[in-house]
Amino acid sequence: KDCNYTAVTANLNEDPELQHLPWPDKSPDLNIIKPLWAVLKRRVRSRFLLPTSLKQLADVFLGSIQLETIQKLYGPIVCSFYLT
């Protein structure tokens, strides 16, 4: 089943229960993608055999991302909300 992310986002923006943060949408403070890529690069490079196909690389990524990793990357963001 395809998911229309634009429609989902639009519905979320209309939800009166959601509180929106006054923060720029492209703020590097809220973006964990660069640190996440760094984690993934280290994990790929530490393997004995490097992936040789896109599927193998995807398997490494999906198998190495754990909830704790994401929580650690978001930790400083959450702390910054309490400090401001």
N, C-alpha and C positions, 0 to 999 in steps of 0.2 A: 504494500500500500504506500503510495507516494504521500509525502507530507509537504504541504505548501507552507514554508517557513514564513513567507510574507503575511499570509493570512493569520498564522499563529501569533506572530509578533503584533499585528494590528489588533487582534483580539486581546492580547495582554495589555496593550496600551490603553484600551478602553475599559479595562477592569478597574472599577472604583476601589476595590480592596487592596490593590497594589500601590505601594508607596514608591515614587520615583526619586532617585537621587539627583541632586543638581550637579551633575558631573559630565564633562564632555564625553561623547560616545566613543571617541578614539583615544581616550586618555591612556597613556602607557601604564598608569598606576593600576588600572583595572584589567590589564591584558597579561595573561600568564603564558602566552604562546611562545615567546622567546625563551623564558626559563624552561618551559616544557620541552622545546626542541633541544635545548642543551642537555637535559636529562636523557632524552631519547638517543641523542648522538653518542653520549658516553656509553650507554647500554649496548648500542649496536657495535661500537668500536671495541668493547670489552669481550665480545664473543670470539670464540676460537675460530669459527667459520663465519665469515661475513655473508650476509644474504646476497644471493645472485639473481633474484627476481623480485619484482614488485610485490608479489604475493608473500614471499618470504619476509620481505621488509615489513609489510603490513602485519604479518603474524608476530614479528618481534615487537612492533609498537603496541599492538593490542594486548599481547601477553605481558608487557612490562609496565603498563600504566595501571597503577593501583590507586584506590581511593586515598590512601595516606599520602601519596605523591601529590595529588591534586590539592588536598587539604593543606599540605606544607606550602605550596605555592600561593594559595589564597590567604594563608595566615597573615602575612604582612598587610594585605589589603583590608582585611577585617579589622586589624589593630588600628589602621589609619583612620577608620570611621570613629573609633572611640577617642582618638587623640585630637580630632578636629572639633 
